[in-house]
Amino acid sequence: MPRKGGPGVTSADLLVINKTDLAPLVGADLGVMERDSAAVRGDRPTVFLSLREDPSAAAVAEWVQTQLVQSRPNVAAM
């Protein structure tokens, strides 16, 4: 829960909220989670995903690739 603001939520380079497909089944409100993560994390990125719907975790892979390219300009995008 992003609002609890633990060290993983507040200091991680990327916060991944997985299993979004289950949110309606357990009464979780993704809009509230999005608002809470923005309040706790500021401008640090958060990705909402469901590995059931996107087994490749494309948004996470894209973020990692971007970070690699930015940290090592001579590394070609994969």
All heavy atoms as a GROMACS GRO file, in nm:
protein
  572
    1MET      N    1   0.083  -0.117   0.000
    1MET     CA    2   0.000   0.000   0.000
    1MET      C    3   0.088   0.124   0.000
    1MET      O    4   0.161   0.148   0.096
    1MET     CB    5  -0.092  -0.001   0.122
    1MET     CG    6  -0.194  -0.113   0.120
    1MET     SD    7  -0.298  -0.117   0.265
    1MET     CE    8  -0.395   0.028   0.239
    2PRO      N    9   0.086   0.200  -0.106
    2PRO     CA   10   0.173   0.317  -0.116
    2PRO      C   11   0.158   0.416  -0.002
    2PRO      O   12   0.255   0.477   0.040
    2PRO     CB   13   0.131   0.380  -0.249
    2PRO     CG   14   0.075   0.269  -0.328
    2PRO     CD   15   0.011   0.177  -0.228
    3ARG      N   16   0.038   0.432   0.053
    3ARG     CA   17   0.018   0.534   0.156
    3ARG      C   18   0.096   0.504   0.284
    3ARG      O   19   0.121   0.593   0.362
    3ARG     CB   20  -0.130   0.553   0.186
    3ARG     CG   21  -0.188   0.447   0.278
    3ARG     CD   22  -0.331   0.471   0.306
    3ARG     NE   23  -0.404   0.442   0.184
    3ARG     CZ   24  -0.531   0.424   0.174
    3ARG    NH1   25  -0.606   0.434   0.279
    3ARG    NH2   26  -0.588   0.396   0.060
    4LYS      N   27   0.134   0.378   0.305
    4LYS     CA   28   0.211   0.345   0.425
    4LYS      C   29   0.353   0.400   0.417
    4LYS      O   30   0.417   0.419   0.518
    4LYS     CB   31   0.211   0.195   0.448
    4LYS     CG   32   0.074   0.144   0.490
    4LYS     CD   33   0.080   0.001   0.532
    4LYS     CE   34  -0.058  -0.042   0.581
    4LYS     NZ   35  -0.054  -0.178   0.632
    5GLY      N   36   0.402   0.423   0.296
    5GLY     CA   37   0.528   0.493   0.277
    5GLY      C   38   0.651   0.425   0.332
    5GLY      O   39   0.742   0.491   0.378
    6GLY      N   40   0.656   0.294   0.328
    6GLY     CA   41   0.776   0.223   0.372
    6GLY      C   42   0.895   0.256   0.285
    6GLY      O   43   0.882   0.318   0.179
    7PRO      N   44   1.015   0.214   0.325
    7PRO     CA   45   1.136   0.249   0.250
    7PRO      C   46   1.135   0.200   0.105
    7PRO      O   47   1.188   0.267   0.017
    7PRO     CB   48   1.250   0.186   0.329
    7PRO     CG   49   1.187   0.095   0.427
    7PRO     CD   50   1.044   0.135   0.443
    8GLY      N   51   1.075   0.086   0.079
    8GLY     CA   52   1.067   0.037  -0.059
    8GLY      C   53   0.982   0.126  -0.146
    8GLY      O   54   1.011   0.148  -0.263
    9VAL      N   55   0.878   0.181  -0.089
    9VAL     CA   56   0.787   0.269  -0.163
    9VAL      C   57   0.849   0.406  -0.182
    9VAL      O   58   0.842   0.464  -0.290
    9VAL     CB   59   0.651   0.281  -0.091
    9VAL    CG1   60   0.564   0.387  -0.154
    9VAL    CG2   61   0.579   0.147  -0.089
   10THR      N   62   0.910   0.457  -0.080
   10THR     CA   63   0.959   0.594  -0.086
   10THR      C   64   1.094   0.609  -0.156
   10THR      O   65   1.122   0.714  -0.211
   10THR     CB   66   0.970   0.655   0.055
   10THR    OG1   67   1.059   0.574   0.134
   10THR    CG2   68   0.835   0.663   0.122
   11SER      N   69   1.177   0.505  -0.154
   11SER     CA   70   1.312   0.524  -0.207
   11SER      C   71   1.344   0.438  -0.330
   11SER      O   72   1.451   0.455  -0.388
   11SER     CB   73   1.416   0.497  -0.098
   11SER     OG   74   1.408   0.362  -0.055
   12ALA      N   75   1.256   0.349  -0.370
   12ALA     CA   76   1.283   0.266  -0.487
   12ALA      C   77   1.291   0.353  -0.612
   12ALA      O   78   1.220   0.452  -0.625
   12ALA     CB   79   1.173   0.162  -0.504
   13ASP      N   80   1.379   0.315  -0.704
   13ASP     CA   81   1.389   0.387  -0.830
   13ASP      C   82   1.260   0.375  -0.910
   13ASP      O   83   1.219   0.469  -0.977
   13ASP     CB   84   1.506   0.333  -0.914
   13ASP     CG   85   1.641   0.364  -0.852
   13ASP    OD1   86   1.651   0.464  -0.778
   13ASP    OD2   87   1.735   0.288  -0.876
   14LEU      N   88   1.197   0.258  -0.902
   14LEU     CA   89   1.070   0.234  -0.971
   14LEU      C   90   0.981   0.153  -0.879
   14LEU      O   91   1.022   0.049  -0.828
   14LEU     CB   92   1.094   0.154  -1.101
   14LEU     CG   93   0.969   0.111  -1.178
   14LEU    CD1   94   0.896   0.233  -1.236
   14LEU    CD2   95   1.005   0.014  -1.288
   15LEU      N   96   0.860   0.200  -0.856
   15LEU     CA   97   0.761   0.126  -0.778
   15LEU      C   98   0.672   0.051  -0.876
   15LEU      O   99   0.613   0.112  -0.965
   15LEU     CB  100   0.677   0.220  -0.692
   15LEU     CG  101   0.562   0.155  -0.615
   15LEU    CD1  102   0.614   0.053  -0.515
   15LEU    CD2  103   0.479   0.262  -0.546
   16VAL      N  104   0.665  -0.080  -0.860
   16VAL     CA  105   0.580  -0.163  -0.946
   16VAL      C  106   0.463  -0.213  -0.862
   16VAL      O  107   0.483  -0.280  -0.761
   16VAL     CB  108   0.658  -0.283  -1.004
   16VAL    CG1  109   0.567  -0.371  -1.088
   16VAL    CG2  110   0.776  -0.233  -1.088
   17ILE      N  111   0.344  -0.179  -0.905
   17ILE     CA  112   0.223  -0.229  -0.841
   17ILE      C  113   0.167  -0.334  -0.936
   17ILE      O  114   0.117  -0.302  -1.044
   17ILE     CB  115   0.123  -0.116  -0.813
   17ILE    CG1  116   0.188  -0.018  -0.715
   17ILE    CG2  117  -0.009  -0.172  -0.760
   17ILE    CD1  118   0.104   0.101  -0.678
   18ASN      N  119   0.182  -0.460  -0.896
   18ASN     CA  120   0.146  -0.574  -0.980
   18ASN      C  121   0.008  -0.627  -0.940
   18ASN      O  122  -0.050  -0.586  -0.839
   18ASN     CB  123   0.252  -0.684  -0.963
   18ASN     CG  124   0.233  -0.799  -1.058
   18ASN    OD1  125   0.172  -0.786  -1.164
   18ASN    ND2  126   0.283  -0.914  -1.021
   19LYS      N  127  -0.041  -0.717  -1.020
   19LYS     CA  128  -0.170  -0.783  -0.997
   19LYS      C  129  -0.287  -0.687  -0.999
   19LYS      O  130  -0.384  -0.702  -0.926
   19LYS     CB  131  -0.166  -0.864  -0.867
   19LYS     CG  132  -0.060  -0.971  -0.869
   19LYS     CD  133  -0.069  -1.062  -0.751
   19LYS     CE  134   0.042  -1.166  -0.763
   19LYS     NZ  135   0.033  -1.266  -0.658
   20THR      N  136  -0.278  -0.588  -1.085
   20THR     CA  137  -0.386  -0.490  -1.095
   20THR      C  138  -0.517  -0.554  -1.141
   20THR      O  139  -0.624  -0.501  -1.113
   20THR     CB  140  -0.348  -0.375  -1.190
   20THR    OG1  141  -0.314  -0.429  -1.318
   20THR    CG2  142  -0.231  -0.295  -1.135
   21ASP      N  143  -0.507  -0.669  -1.207
   21ASP     CA  144  -0.627  -0.739  -1.250
   21ASP      C  145  -0.708  -0.791  -1.132
   21ASP      O  146  -0.828  -0.814  -1.143
   21ASP     CB  147  -0.591  -0.854  -1.344
   21ASP     CG  148  -0.494  -0.954  -1.283
   21ASP    OD1  149  -0.392  -0.909  -1.226
   21ASP    OD2  150  -0.516  -1.076  -1.294
   22LEU      N  151  -0.645  -0.808  -1.017
   22LEU     CA  152  -0.715  -0.858  -0.898
   22LEU      C  153  -0.775  -0.747  -0.813
   22LEU      O  154  -0.853  -0.774  -0.722
   22LEU     CB  155  -0.619  -0.941  -0.812
   22LEU     CG  156  -0.561  -1.066  -0.878
   22LEU    CD1  157  -0.466  -1.136  -0.782
   22LEU    CD2  158  -0.671  -1.160  -0.923
   23ALA      N  159  -0.740  -0.624  -0.840
   23ALA     CA  160  -0.787  -0.512  -0.757
   23ALA      C  161  -0.938  -0.510  -0.738
   23ALA      O  162  -0.985  -0.498  -0.624
   23ALA     CB  163  -0.738  -0.379  -0.815
   24PRO      N  164  -1.017  -0.524  -0.844
   24PRO     CA  165  -1.162  -0.520  -0.824
   24PRO      C  166  -1.214  -0.634  -0.737
   24PRO      O  167  -1.313  -0.620  -0.668
   24PRO     CB  168  -1.220  -0.531  -0.965
   24PRO     CG  169  -1.108  -0.503  -1.058
   24PRO     CD  170  -0.982  -0.535  -0.986
   25LEU      N  171  -1.144  -0.746  -0.740
   25LEU     CA  172  -1.189  -0.864  -0.666
   25LEU      C  173  -1.163  -0.852  -0.515
   25LEU      O  174  -1.229  -0.920  -0.436
   25LEU     CB  175  -1.120  -0.990  -0.720
   25LEU     CG  176  -1.142  -1.018  -0.868
   25LEU    CD1  177  -1.058  -1.135  -0.914
   25LEU    CD2  178  -1.289  -1.042  -0.896
   26VAL      N  179  -1.066  -0.769  -0.479
   26VAL     CA  180  -1.033  -0.755  -0.336
   26VAL      C  181  -1.069  -0.616  -0.283
   26VAL      O  182  -1.033  -0.581  -0.171
   26VAL     CB  183  -0.883  -0.784  -0.310
   26VAL    CG1  184  -0.851  -0.929  -0.344
   26VAL    CG2  185  -0.793  -0.690  -0.388
   27GLY      N  186  -1.138  -0.539  -0.363
   27GLY     CA  187  -1.183  -0.408  -0.318
   27GLY      C  188  -1.074  -0.301  -0.314
   27GLY      O  189  -1.089  -0.201  -0.246
   28ALA      N  190  -0.966  -0.322  -0.388
   28ALA     CA  191  -0.859  -0.223  -0.394
   28ALA      C  192  -0.892  -0.120  -0.501
   28ALA      O  193  -0.937  -0.155  -0.610
   28ALA     CB  194  -0.726  -0.289  -0.424
   29ASP      N  195  -0.870   0.005  -0.472
   29ASP     CA  196  -0.897   0.114  -0.565
   29ASP      C  197  -0.765   0.161  -0.625
   29ASP      O  198  -0.684   0.224  -0.556
   29ASP     CB  199  -0.968   0.228  -0.492
   29ASP     CG  200  -1.012   0.340  -0.584
   29ASP    OD1  201  -0.948   0.360  -0.690
   29ASP    OD2  202  -1.109   0.408  -0.548
   30LEU      N  203  -0.743   0.130  -0.751
   30LEU     CA  204  -0.616   0.167  -0.816
   30LEU      C  205  -0.601   0.318  -0.827
   30LEU      O  206  -0.488   0.369  -0.824
   30LEU     CB  207  -0.607   0.102  -0.954
   30LEU     CG  208  -0.600  -0.051  -0.953
   30LEU    CD1  209  -0.599  -0.104  -1.096
   30LEU    CD2  210  -0.476  -0.098  -0.879
   31GLY      N  211  -0.710   0.390  -0.837
   31GLY     CA  212  -0.703   0.537  -0.840
   31GLY      C  213  -0.647   0.592  -0.710
   31GLY      O  214  -0.565   0.683  -0.709
   32VAL      N  215  -0.691   0.533  -0.598
   32VAL     CA  216  -0.640   0.575  -0.468
   32VAL      C  217  -0.492   0.539  -0.457
   32VAL      O  218  -0.411   0.617  -0.408
   32VAL     CB  219  -0.721   0.511  -0.353
   32VAL    CG1  220  -0.654   0.533  -0.219
   32VAL    CG2  221  -0.863   0.566  -0.352
   33MET      N  222  -0.455   0.420  -0.505
   33MET     CA  223  -0.314   0.379  -0.501
   33MET      C  224  -0.228   0.473  -0.584
   33MET      O  225  -0.117   0.508  -0.545
   33MET     CB  226  -0.297   0.236  -0.550
   33MET     CG  227  -0.340   0.132  -0.455
   33MET     SD  228  -0.297  -0.029  -0.522
   33MET     CE  229  -0.328  -0.131  -0.382
   34GLU      N  230  -0.280   0.512  -0.699
   34GLU     CA  231  -0.206   0.605  -0.785
   34GLU      C  232  -0.187   0.740  -0.715
   34GLU      O  233  -0.078   0.796  -0.715
   34GLU     CB  234  -0.279   0.623  -0.918
   34GLU     CG  235  -0.203   0.707  -1.017
   34GLU     CD  236  -0.270   0.709  -1.153
   34GLU    OE1  237  -0.389   0.674  -1.163
   34GLU    OE2  238  -0.202   0.746  -1.250
   35ARG      N  239  -0.292   0.790  -0.655
   35ARG     CA  240  -0.285   0.918  -0.583
   35ARG      C  241  -0.188   0.908  -0.465
   35ARG      O  242  -0.104   0.995  -0.444
   35ARG     CB  243  -0.424   0.957  -0.532
   35ARG     CG  244  -0.426   1.093  -0.464
   35ARG     CD  245  -0.551   1.116  -0.384
   35ARG     NE  246  -0.551   1.025  -0.269
   35ARG     CZ  247  -0.657   0.964  -0.220
   35ARG    NH1  248  -0.775   0.980  -0.276
   35ARG    NH2  249  -0.648   0.885  -0.117
   36ASP      N  250  -0.197   0.799  -0.390
   36ASP     CA  251  -0.110   0.781  -0.274
   36ASP      C  252   0.036   0.767  -0.315
   36ASP      O  253   0.125   0.823  -0.251
   36ASP     CB  254  -0.152   0.659  -0.193
   36ASP     CG  255  -0.284   0.677  -0.122
   36ASP    OD1  256  -0.334   0.792  -0.115
   36ASP    OD2  257  -0.339   0.576  -0.073
   37SER      N  258   0.062   0.692  -0.422
   37SER     CA  259   0.201   0.675  -0.464
   37SER      C  260   0.259   0.808  -0.513
   37SER      O  261   0.375   0.839  -0.485
   37SER     CB  262   0.215   0.567  -0.572
   37SER     OG  263   0.149   0.602  -0.690
   38ALA      N  264   0.179   0.889  -0.580
   38ALA     CA  265   0.227   1.021  -0.623
   38ALA      C  266   0.255   1.110  -0.503
   38ALA      O  267   0.355   1.184  -0.502
   38ALA     CB  268   0.124   1.087  -0.715
   39ALA      N  269   0.171   1.101  -0.400
   39ALA     CA  270   0.191   1.184  -0.281
   39ALA      C  271   0.317   1.143  -0.206
   39ALA      O  272   0.390   1.228  -0.155
   39ALA     CB  273   0.070   1.173  -0.190
   40VAL      N  274   0.344   1.014  -0.200
   40VAL     CA  275   0.458   0.964  -0.124
   40VAL      C  276   0.588   0.969  -0.205
   40VAL      O  277   0.694   0.997  -0.152
   40VAL     CB  278   0.432   0.819  -0.076
   40VAL    CG1  279   0.551   0.761  -0.005
   40VAL    CG2  280   0.310   0.813   0.013
   41ARG      N  281   0.578   0.945  -0.336
   41ARG     CA  282   0.698   0.933  -0.419
   41ARG      C  283   0.734   1.059  -0.495
   41ARG      O  284   0.842   1.068  -0.553
   41ARG     CB  285   0.678   0.819  -0.520
   41ARG     CG  286   0.670   0.684  -0.451
   41ARG     CD  287   0.650   0.572  -0.549
   41ARG     NE  288   0.749   0.569  -0.656
   41ARG     CZ  289   0.875   0.529  -0.643
   41ARG    NH1  290   0.919   0.488  -0.527
   41ARG    NH2  291   0.956   0.528  -0.747
   42GLY      N  292   0.646   1.154  -0.501
   42GLY     CA  293   0.676   1.274  -0.578
   42GLY      C  294   0.683   1.242  -0.726
   42GLY      O  295   0.592   1.180  -0.781
   43ASP      N  296   0.794   1.278  -0.790
   43ASP     CA  297   0.805   1.256  -0.934
   43ASP      C  298   0.871   1.124  -0.971
   43ASP      O  299   0.894   1.096  -1.088
   43ASP     CB  300   0.879   1.374  -0.999
   43ASP     CG  301   1.022   1.387  -0.950
   43ASP    OD1  302   1.059   1.321  -0.852
   43ASP    OD2  303   1.096   1.467  -1.010
   44ARG      N  304   0.904   1.041  -0.872
   44ARG     CA  305   0.962   0.909  -0.904
   44ARG      C  306   0.854   0.821  -0.966
   44ARG      O  307   0.738   0.825  -0.926
   44ARG     CB  308   1.022   0.847  -0.779
   44ARG     CG  309   1.150   0.919  -0.737
   44ARG     CD  310   1.220   0.850  -0.622
   44ARG     NE  311   1.133   0.834  -0.506
   44ARG     CZ  312   1.115   0.924  -0.411
   44ARG    NH1  313   1.176   1.039  -0.419
   44ARG    NH2  314   1.036   0.900  -0.309
   45PRO      N  315   0.890   0.738  -1.063
   45PRO     CA  316   0.791   0.664  -1.141
   45PRO      C  317   0.726   0.547  -1.067
   45PRO      O  318   0.788   0.483  -0.981
   45PRO     CB  319   0.870   0.614  -1.261
   45PRO     CG  320   1.010   0.606  -1.213
   45PRO     CD  321   1.026   0.718  -1.113
   46THR      N  322   0.603   0.522  -1.104
   46THR     CA  323   0.526   0.408  -1.057
   46THR      C  324   0.462   0.342  -1.179
   46THR      O  325   0.411   0.410  -1.267
   46THR     CB  326   0.414   0.452  -0.961
   46THR    OG1  327   0.473   0.519  -0.850
   46THR    CG2  328   0.333   0.334  -0.910
   47VAL      N  329   0.469   0.210  -1.184
   47VAL     CA  330   0.409   0.134  -1.294
   47VAL      C  331   0.302   0.042  -1.236
   47VAL      O  332   0.328  -0.030  -1.140
   47VAL     CB  333   0.515   0.051  -1.369
   47VAL    CG1  334   0.450  -0.044  -1.469
   47VAL    CG2  335   0.615   0.140  -1.439
   48PHE      N  336   0.184   0.048  -1.294
   48PHE     CA  337   0.077  -0.043  -1.259
   48PHE      C  338   0.070  -0.149  -1.368
   48PHE      O  339   0.067  -0.115  -1.486
   48PHE     CB  340  -0.057   0.032  -1.254
   48PHE     CG  341  -0.069   0.125  -1.137
   48PHE    CD1  342  -0.009   0.250  -1.139
   48PHE    CD2  343  -0.140   0.088  -1.025
   48PHE    CE1  344  -0.019   0.336  -1.032
   48PHE    CE2  345  -0.152   0.174  -0.917
   48PHE     CZ  346  -0.092   0.298  -0.920
   49LEU      N  347   0.070  -0.277  -1.328
   49LEU     CA  348   0.064  -0.381  -1.430
   49LEU      C  349   0.003  -0.508  -1.376
   49LEU      O  350  -0.014  -0.524  -1.256
   49LEU     CB  351   0.202  -0.408  -1.490
   49LEU     CG  352   0.312  -0.464  -1.400
   49LEU    CD1  353   0.307  -0.615  -1.395
   49LEU    CD2  354   0.447  -0.422  -1.454
   50SER      N  355  -0.028  -0.594  -1.468
   50SER     CA  356  -0.074  -0.728  -1.437
   50SER      C  357   0.009  -0.823  -1.522
   50SER      O  358   0.001  -0.818  -1.645
   50SER     CB  359  -0.222  -0.744  -1.472
   50SER     OG  360  -0.258  -0.881  -1.472
   51LEU      N  361   0.088  -0.906  -1.459
   51LEU     CA  362   0.168  -1.001  -1.536
   51LEU      C  363   0.080  -1.103  -1.607
   51LEU      O  364   0.121  -1.162  -1.706
   51LEU     CB  365   0.270  -1.070  -1.446
   51LEU     CG  366   0.386  -0.981  -1.402
   51LEU    CD1  367   0.478  -1.057  -1.306
   51LEU    CD2  368   0.465  -0.930  -1.521
   52ARG      N  369  -0.040  -1.122  -1.558
   52ARG     CA  370  -0.134  -1.211  -1.628
   52ARG      C  371  -0.171  -1.151  -1.763
   52ARG      O  372  -0.183  -1.221  -1.863
   52ARG     CB  373  -0.258  -1.234  -1.544
   52ARG     CG  374  -0.361  -1.324  -1.610
   52ARG     CD  375  -0.475  -1.354  -1.515
   52ARG     NE  376  -0.433  -1.438  -1.407
   52ARG     CZ  377  -0.439  -1.572  -1.409
   52ARG    NH1  378  -0.485  -1.633  -1.514
   52ARG    NH2  379  -0.400  -1.642  -1.305
   53GLU      N  380  -0.190  -1.019  -1.766
   53GLU     CA  381  -0.228  -0.952  -1.890
   53GLU      C  382  -0.108  -0.914  -1.976
   53GLU      O  383  -0.120  -0.901  -2.097
   53GLU     CB  384  -0.310  -0.828  -1.857
   53GLU     CG  385  -0.443  -0.861  -1.791
   53GLU     CD  386  -0.514  -0.739  -1.735
   53GLU    OE1  387  -0.463  -0.626  -1.750
   53GLU    OE2  388  -0.621  -0.759  -1.675
   54ASP      N  389   0.007  -0.893  -1.914
   54ASP     CA  390   0.129  -0.856  -1.986
   54ASP      C  391   0.247  -0.934  -1.927
   54ASP      O  392   0.324  -0.881  -1.847
   54ASP     CB  393   0.154  -0.705  -1.974
   54ASP     CG  394   0.281  -0.661  -2.046
   54ASP    OD1  395   0.341  -0.741  -2.121
   54ASP    OD2  396   0.322  -0.546  -2.025
   55PRO      N  397   0.262  -1.062  -1.964
   55PRO     CA  398   0.367  -1.147  -1.905
   55PRO      C  399   0.509  -1.094  -1.926
   55PRO      O  400   0.599  -1.128  -1.850
   55PRO     CB  401   0.349  -1.282  -1.974
   55PRO     CG  402   0.218  -1.278  -2.041
   55PRO     CD  403   0.180  -1.134  -2.059
   56SER      N  404   0.528  -1.011  -2.026
   56SER     CA  405   0.662  -0.958  -2.052
   56SER      C  406   0.693  -0.834  -1.967
   56SER      O  407   0.806  -0.787  -1.969
   56SER     CB  408   0.679  -0.923  -2.199
   56SER     OG  409   0.597  -0.812  -2.233
   57ALA      N  410   0.593  -0.784  -1.896
   57ALA     CA  411   0.610  -0.662  -1.814
   57ALA      C  412   0.675  -0.552  -1.899
   57ALA      O  413   0.775  -0.492  -1.861
   57ALA     CB  414   0.690  -0.691  -1.689
   58ALA      N  415   0.616  -0.524  -2.012
   58ALA     CA  416   0.672  -0.432  -2.111
   58ALA      C  417   0.707  -0.296  -2.052
   58ALA      O  418   0.813  -0.240  -2.082
   58ALA     CB  419   0.577  -0.416  -2.229
   59ALA      N  420   0.622  -0.242  -1.967
   59ALA     CA  421   0.649  -0.110  -1.910
   59ALA      C  422   0.773  -0.112  -1.821
   59ALA      O  423   0.852  -0.017  -1.821
   59ALA     CB  424   0.528  -0.060  -1.831
   60VAL      N  425   0.793  -0.219  -1.748
   60VAL     CA  426   0.911  -0.231  -1.661
   60VAL      C  427   1.035  -0.250  -1.747
   60VAL      O  428   1.138  -0.185  -1.724
   60VAL     CB  429   0.895  -0.347  -1.561
   60VAL    CG1  430   1.023  -0.368  -1.481
   60VAL    CG2  431   0.776  -0.322  -1.468
   61ALA      N  432   1.026  -0.335  -1.848
   61ALA     CA  433   1.140  -0.358  -1.937
   61ALA      C  434   1.181  -0.229  -2.008
   61ALA      O  435   1.300  -0.198  -2.019
   61ALA     CB  436   1.106  -0.466  -2.040
   62GLU      N  437   1.083  -0.152  -2.052
   62GLU     CA  438   1.112  -0.024  -2.118
   62GLU      C  439   1.181   0.072  -2.023
   62GLU      O  440   1.276   0.140  -2.060
   62GLU     CB  441   0.982   0.037  -2.170
   62GLU     CG  442   1.002   0.168  -2.243
   62GLU     CD  443   0.870   0.226  -2.291
   62GLU    OE1  444   0.779   0.150  -2.325
   62GLU    OE2  445   0.861   0.351  -2.294
   63TRP      N  446   1.134   0.077  -1.898
   63TRP     CA  447   1.196   0.166  -1.799
   63TRP      C  448   1.342   0.125  -1.775
   63TRP      O  449   1.430   0.210  -1.772
   63TRP     CB  450   1.117   0.162  -1.668
   63TRP     CG  451   1.173   0.254  -1.564
   63TRP    CD1  452   1.147   0.387  -1.549
   63TRP    CD2  453   1.268   0.220  -1.463
   63TRP    NE1  454   1.219   0.438  -1.444
   63TRP    CE2  455   1.295   0.337  -1.390
   63TRP    CE3  456   1.332   0.103  -1.428
   63TRP    CZ2  457   1.384   0.339  -1.282
   63TRP    CZ3  458   1.421   0.105  -1.322
   63TRP    CH2  459   1.446   0.223  -1.250
   64VAL      N  460   1.366  -0.006  -1.761
   64VAL     CA  461   1.503  -0.054  -1.738
   64VAL      C  462   1.592  -0.020  -1.857
   64VAL      O  463   1.705   0.029  -1.840
   64VAL     CB  464   1.504  -0.206  -1.710
   64VAL    CG1  465   1.646  -0.262  -1.712
   64VAL    CG2  466   1.437  -0.237  -1.577
   65GLN      N  467   1.544  -0.042  -1.977
   65GLN     CA  468   1.622  -0.010  -2.096
   65GLN      C  469   1.655   0.138  -2.102
   65GLN      O  470   1.767   0.177  -2.134
   65GLN     CB  471   1.549  -0.054  -2.222
   65GLN     CG  472   1.546  -0.204  -2.238
   65GLN     CD  473   1.463  -0.249  -2.356
   65GLN    OE1  474   1.389  -0.170  -2.415
   65GLN    NE2  475   1.473  -0.376  -2.391
   66THR      N  476   1.558   0.222  -2.069
   66THR     CA  477   1.581   0.367  -2.069
   66THR      C  478   1.688   0.403  -1.967
   66THR      O  479   1.776   0.486  -1.996
   66THR     CB  480   1.450   0.442  -2.038
   66THR    OG1  481   1.355   0.410  -2.140
   66THR    CG2  482   1.472   0.591  -2.033
   67GLN      N  483   1.682   0.342  -1.851
   67GLN     CA  484   1.782   0.371  -1.747
   67GLN      C  485   1.921   0.330  -1.792
   67GLN      O  486   2.018   0.401  -1.768
   67GLN     CB  487   1.746   0.300  -1.616
   67GLN     CG  488   1.614   0.344  -1.555
   67GLN     CD  489   1.604   0.494  -1.539
   67GLN    OE1  490   1.686   0.556  -1.474
   67GLN    NE2  491   1.504   0.552  -1.602
   68LEU      N  492   1.930   0.215  -1.858
   68LEU     CA  493   2.060   0.169  -1.908
   68LEU      C  494   2.117   0.265  -2.011
   68LEU      O  495   2.235   0.300  -2.007
   68LEU     CB  496   2.048   0.030  -1.970
   68LEU     CG  497   2.037  -0.086  -1.871
   68LEU    CD1  498   2.005  -0.215  -1.945
   68LEU    CD2  499   2.166  -0.099  -1.792
   69VAL      N  500   2.034   0.308  -2.104
   69VAL     CA  501   2.080   0.399  -2.209
   69VAL      C  502   2.122   0.532  -2.147
   69VAL      O  503   2.225   0.589  -2.186
   69VAL     CB  504   1.970   0.418  -2.316
   69VAL    CG1  505   2.005   0.533  -2.409
   69VAL    CG2  506   1.950   0.289  -2.393
   70GLN      N  507   2.046   0.582  -2.049
   70GLN     CA  508   2.080   0.710  -1.987
   70GLN      C  509   2.208   0.700  -1.904
   70GLN      O  510   2.285   0.795  -1.898
   70GLN     CB  511   1.965   0.759  -1.900
   70GLN     CG  512   1.847   0.805  -1.979
   70GLN     CD  513   1.729   0.846  -1.892
   70GLN    OE1  514   1.729   0.829  -1.770
   70GLN    NE2  515   1.627   0.900  -1.956
   71SER      N  516   2.231   0.585  -1.842
   71SER     CA  517   2.350   0.572  -1.758
   71SER      C  518   2.474   0.535  -1.839
   71SER      O  519   2.585   0.559  -1.795
   71SER     CB  520   2.327   0.470  -1.647
   71SER     OG  521   2.315   0.341  -1.701
   72ARG      N  522   2.452   0.475  -1.954
   72ARG     CA  523   2.562   0.434  -2.042
   72ARG      C  524   2.527   0.474  -2.184
   72ARG      O  525   2.476   0.393  -2.262
   72ARG     CB  526   2.583   0.284  -2.034
   72ARG     CG  527   2.617   0.235  -1.898
   72ARG     CD  528   2.634   0.087  -1.900
   72ARG     NE  529   2.651   0.036  -1.766
   72ARG     CZ  530   2.659  -0.092  -1.737
   72ARG    NH1  531   2.652  -0.180  -1.833
   72ARG    NH2  532   2.676  -0.131  -1.613
   73PRO      N  533   2.555   0.595  -2.221
   73PRO     CA  534   2.514   0.644  -2.354
   73PRO      C  535   2.563   0.559  -2.470
   73PRO      O  536   2.504   0.561  -2.577
   73PRO     CB  537   2.574   0.784  -2.360
   73PRO     CG  538   2.597   0.823  -2.219
   73PRO     CD  539   2.622   0.696  -2.143
   74ASN      N  540   2.670   0.483  -2.452
   74ASN     CA  541   2.723   0.401  -2.561
   74ASN      C  542   2.654   0.266  -2.573
   74ASN      O  543   2.685   0.189  -2.663
   74ASN     CB  544   2.874   0.380  -2.545
   74ASN     CG  545   2.948   0.513  -2.556
   74ASN    OD1  546   2.904   0.602  -2.625
   74ASN    ND2  547   3.058   0.524  -2.485
   75VAL      N  548   2.562   0.236  -2.482
   75VAL     CA  549   2.490   0.109  -2.487
   75VAL      C  550   2.371   0.125  -2.580
   75VAL      O  551   2.289   0.214  -2.563
   75VAL     CB  552   2.441   0.068  -2.346
   75VAL    CG1  553   2.354  -0.057  -2.355
   75VAL    CG2  554   2.557   0.046  -2.252
   76ALA      N  555   2.362   0.040  -2.678
   76ALA     CA  556   2.250   0.045  -2.773
   76ALA      C  557   2.126  -0.012  -2.705
   76ALA      O  558   2.134  -0.104  -2.626
   76ALA     CB  559   2.282  -0.034  -2.898
   77ALA      N  560   2.012   0.042  -2.738
   77ALA     CA  561   1.885  -0.010  -2.685
   77ALA      C  562   1.868  -0.153  -2.730
   77ALA      O  563   1.898  -0.188  -2.843
   77ALA     CB  564   1.769   0.076  -2.733
   78MET      N  565   1.819  -0.236  -2.640
   78MET     CA  566   1.802  -0.380  -2.670
   78MET      C  567   1.680  -0.403  -2.751
   78MET      O  568   1.582  -0.344  -2.743
   78MET     CB  569   1.794  -0.457  -2.539
   78MET     CG  570   1.918  -0.442  -2.457
   78MET     SD  571   1.890  -0.528  -2.301
   78MET     CE  572   2.053  -0.530  -2.239
   0.00000   0.00000   0.00000
